[in-house]
């Protein structure tokens, strides 16, 4: 009994010493398990099968990685203390011509150029159309002749455009073939030349009056504005003044154009006094690509009708005896007989 009493304090002291060791061992085992699960590809550091040489190599790799990280950190610190004004991103260059840069930004991608058509081919097509129109007995035949002239006009042939614009107001056959947007563009082109003629102004004026009588001035004004977009030719202000002078002679035309020009008041529209707003709009908008689209349509009509060469292998010149007998026209578009003027 006295021996058991002496043994009990010894057991208690031994338990107090071993308990912390057991707890520490449990925590260490748990830590090793967590490291192993986070990076399975990395071998355990305390693996008993590892040799002393592999341990030294691993230690050297860790030291080199630490040195590289330290070097990167020092470089970052050196960069961070550099003056901000010394960086090129902080000193952008001033654009000397912001308007031109803006127009380049909004410009449409270059379209594929239409193949060149010999002007003599265009002339032959117009001659055939004039003869077919003047010698026709029905509106359907007259429309077929006008369609030939429209083919050349779409390809940009000036005589064809002038003939269609001149005869559009009084010819139902021409109106059945030529869209209003096209004929407005045909008449506007010569008027917006710096050296425009009085005849071109009269054709444009008659066309504007035709659309006014039919209550289609909004269509007229919208197409005029669309065709003016991106005009970068010289003397724009002078050419705009000539255009507004012509529009002032068509009742309601200036008001219709003023309604579609941004920043133009109703009073300015009625008085045709918005040349600056119109010029600003033209200079800050890109071309609509109407001429390129027009040529593509003309080529499609050429391919469909095979009118590049007449069936007889020859053309009938405008102004020739054969054209006169058929009721043809001269080069100025004036009628030898009732029909084309």
Helices and strands as residue ranges (DSSP letters): H 2-38, H 52-80, G 84-86, G 88-90, H 98-106, H 119-134, H 139-154, H 158-167, H 172-177, H 180-191, H 198-213, H 217-228, H 236-247, H 253-260, H 266-271, H 275-283, H 290-305, H 321-325
